[in-house]
Amino acid sequence: MSTHGGKRENAGRPSGQGKFGEPTKVMRIPESQTGTVKNFLEALQRKRSQAGSDSAVTEINVDEFFTPGIPEQPTLLPLFSTKVAAGFPSPADDYVEKSLDVSEFLIDHAASTFFVTIKGESMIDVGLLPDDKVVVDRSKAPVLGDIVLAVVDREFTIKIYDYGANNMPRLMPANSSGAYRPIYIRPDMQFEIFGVVIGSFRRFK
């Protein structure tokens, strides 16, 4: 019997000796989302390596990343034709104008879309609260005034895309308290707009 091939005892890298110092797990992700996952893991590793450091770190308001799970059969829910101020549709208006598929409403291009959880309060003035899920589309070209998911020096942040002096890009918070400052993009900084925020959603209960 040949002794070549197959798994050898104690072969390979010892468990927990990788970049993250813990065991790894094989999982399948869509090809279109590999860049998203890779960038998120790199940002996580950078954040860990800077923990306890006195150096300034970009204010981060991004937590978890999710890819949309879209069922083969759409989930159609009733959409009432009456716009409700703060109550229930009028009993006289007891018909449904049409059905609404939530996935279709939130997502334009499924292959380039993912969800991100908001952390912190730097964007509360545009209605993005902690634990909200924002819908990010990588296929859309950003324009001034868009809310974007940006990578600044390998850290993710969600801000309003803008230009400052000398036509240099800047990322603006949306919090009138003054607790958060704009991020001015200097030529020596690594900067990329990773996607455009096209919507958000939250649960109350």
Buried (B, 14 or more C-beta within 10 A) or exposed (E): EEEEEEEEEEEEEEEEEEEEEEEEEEEEEEEBBEEBBEBBEBBEBEBEEEEEEEEEEBBBBBEEBEBBEEEEEEEEEEEBEEEEEEEEBEEEEEEEEEEBBEBEEBBBEBEBBBBBBBBBBBBBEEEBEBEBBBBBBBEBEBEEEBBBBBBBBBBBBBBBBBEEEEEEBBBBBBBEEEEBEEBEBEEEEEBEBBBBBBBBEEEEE
